[in-house]
């Protein structure tokens, strides 16, 4: 078979151009596998691209540190060197492109310059893009860091919002630091929002910020001290209502500031002076509660000890004022305790006379309340007072002619026969307490004979006696027993007829003894011996 003639311009007869090592190396410098494509090694180009994507993904998402950037850089250098080596590892002279002739098919040198230009252009685009993105990421980070250090985190967050995925690919470690700064700045912003409503919560957020790796602001300790001072000021303001828990919390907070933060004595003193300047408060008992707490607070040798200096200036008036308020509310026991406190703690104060008067008044009211309680309690008609008398020093003394108003217990039938002017409805108006017992036989008045058809001999002597009433008479002023042990109620005797009832089967006649018939005046005369001696 004759050979088929081939014309000089038939491309199918030309050999593939030899790969140019610099062009392949430059093509691979783009990390896009372009050098391998120049050599026709598509599989190698795809494999290299896949490895590059994986490394960049790990760099952006997992290992955003400088040493892994070094790994990626080594991979880049390895791909470049491998392309150079795979293409022959030699530098050939570049010649102008020929389009025809035997020389064009001899060595393919006409392809050298375009290959190098394509590789160089691609590599420059990639490298310039990476360089620009790294420069821009550095600028963004520095500007944001400057705002962060000025405590202008809103500005810092706005600047850091310019970062995008390209920055993360080009400079993963720097963008990782920037994201730490974002997280730290968000803590600062959060603390600022919390400060108005909950200074302690804001201080805790700042403590978290201080430990954060992205923290840059140096004023965090001063801000935390300010927050604790604000919390203390709020607690001490609440303490002005007499809340001792808030008072203890406020002083504890000030002590914490002095212990944790240097150079805060002046600021602590300002908060303390603001609190002390609010004394005395409107409510005397609240003031007294506060000064009592301050007086009992142990001295620590610091600025807080100034609080004790205000106590002797404010406490006496507060104690007496509190006693007066309690007396007005009829809380006599507590009122008396306040007056006694002033007499014990400030015996030379100008308010001593007022306190003594208040104490006496409260003591009388306590005695009166106790007597009233005893007069109301008990069983039957007899109150507890009759067995356990108590004094009421406010009552009038049992002296003079009287009448001495009395409270009569035990004989309601007698009580209704006495003039109202002799009786007291309340212990506050009484002089005497009379406890009357059951009627007993009194002194015989007269014996009279009565003719009875049912008695042998027809005559029955009947003796008439007074009513003897056992009494316990107490002078209310002293609670001591006074007067006789009994009173006798007289009356008329020996009536013309005696009516009686017999209960046995045989009528034995009238009883041998009977009580006289007493009138209202007789009852008055008997009790009058006590009430109007």
Buried (B, 14 or more C-beta within 10 A) or exposed (E): EEEEEEEEEEEEEEEEBBBBBBBBBBBBBBBBBBBBBBBEBEEBBEEBBEBBEEBBEBBBEEBBEEEBBEBBEEBBEEBBEBBBEBBEEEEBEBEEEBEEEEEBBEBBBBBBBEBBEBBBBBBBEBBEEBEEBBEBBEEBBEBBBBBBEEBBBEBBBEBBEBBEEBBBBBBBBBBBBBBBBBEBBBBBBBBBEBBEEBBBBBBBBBBEBBEBEBBBBEEBEEBBBBBBBBBBBBBBBBBBEBBEEBBBBBBEBBBBBBEEBEEBBEBBBEBBEEBBEBBBBEBBBBBBBBBBBBBEBEEEEBBBEEBBEBBEEBBBBBBBBBBBBBBEEEBBEBBBBBBBBBBEBBEEBEBBEBBBEBBBBBBBBBBBBBBBBBBEEBEEEBBBBBEEBBBBEBBBEBEEEBBBBBBBBBBEEBBEBBEEEBBBEEBBEBBBBBBBBEBEEBEEBEBBEBEBEEBEEEEBEBBBBBBBBBBBBBBBBBBEBBBEEBBBBBBEBBBEEBEEEEEEEEBEBBEEEBBBEBBEEBBBBBBBEBBBB
